[in-house]
């Protein structure tokens, strides 16, 4: 079984997480998988999905199950 690639740019914005697998474009900066991976404006590059992001997704799934 092929392992899922979870590398990419992640951002925690006051408990709400965002994920961009390949690039982040802004008027002030550009972050790219094959280029600039500098941490900017809360965005950071991770080789694997961060634990806090996994926990965030689990909480979202739990709350959707209650609906």
C-alpha positions as CSV (number, residue, x, y, z in Angstrom):
1,X,0.0,0.0,0.0
2,X,1.4,3.4,-1.0
3,X,2.0,5.8,1.9
4,X,0.1,9.2,1.7
5,X,2.4,12.2,1.2
6,X,1.5,14.7,3.9
7,X,4.4,17.1,3.3
8,X,3.5,20.7,2.6
9,X,2.9,24.1,4.1
10,X,0.8,24.3,7.3
11,X,-0.5,27.3,9.2
12,X,-2.2,27.4,12.6
13,X,-4.3,30.6,12.8
14,X,-5.6,30.8,16.3
15,X,-6.6,27.1,16.4
16,X,-7.8,26.9,12.8
17,X,-5.4,25.1,10.6
18,X,-4.7,25.5,6.9
19,X,-2.8,23.2,4.5
20,X,-1.3,23.8,1.1
21,X,0.5,20.8,-0.4
22,X,2.5,22.7,-3.1
23,X,2.4,26.4,-2.8
24,X,1.2,29.5,-1.0
25,X,0.8,32.8,-2.9
26,X,0.4,36.2,-1.3
27,X,0.9,39.7,-2.5
28,X,3.8,39.9,-0.1
29,X,5.5,36.4,-0.6
30,X,5.5,33.2,-2.5
31,X,6.2,29.8,-1.0
32,X,6.7,26.7,-3.2
33,X,7.4,23.0,-2.6
34,X,10.3,23.2,-5.1
35,X,11.5,26.7,-4.2
36,X,11.2,29.0,-1.2
37,X,10.1,27.2,2.0
38,X,10.9,30.0,4.4
39,X,8.5,30.3,7.3
40,X,6.4,33.4,6.7
41,X,3.2,34.8,8.1
42,X,2.5,31.6,10.1
43,X,3.1,29.3,7.2
44,X,5.7,26.6,7.8
45,X,7.0,23.7,5.7
46,X,6.7,20.2,7.2
47,X,7.9,16.9,5.7
48,X,5.1,15.2,7.5
49,X,1.7,16.4,8.8
50,X,2.3,18.0,12.2
51,X,0.7,16.3,15.2
52,X,-1.3,19.4,16.1
53,X,-2.9,19.4,12.7
54,X,-3.8,15.7,13.1
55,X,-5.4,16.5,16.4
56,X,-7.3,19.4,14.8
57,X,-8.7,17.1,12.1
58,X,-9.7,14.5,14.7
59,X,-11.6,17.2,16.6
60,X,-13.4,18.3,13.4
61,X,-14.4,14.8,12.6
62,X,-15.7,14.2,16.1
63,X,-17.8,17.4,16.0
64,X,-19.3,16.5,12.5
65,X,-20.3,13.0,13.9
66,X,-22.4,14.8,16.6
67,X,-24.4,16.6,14.0
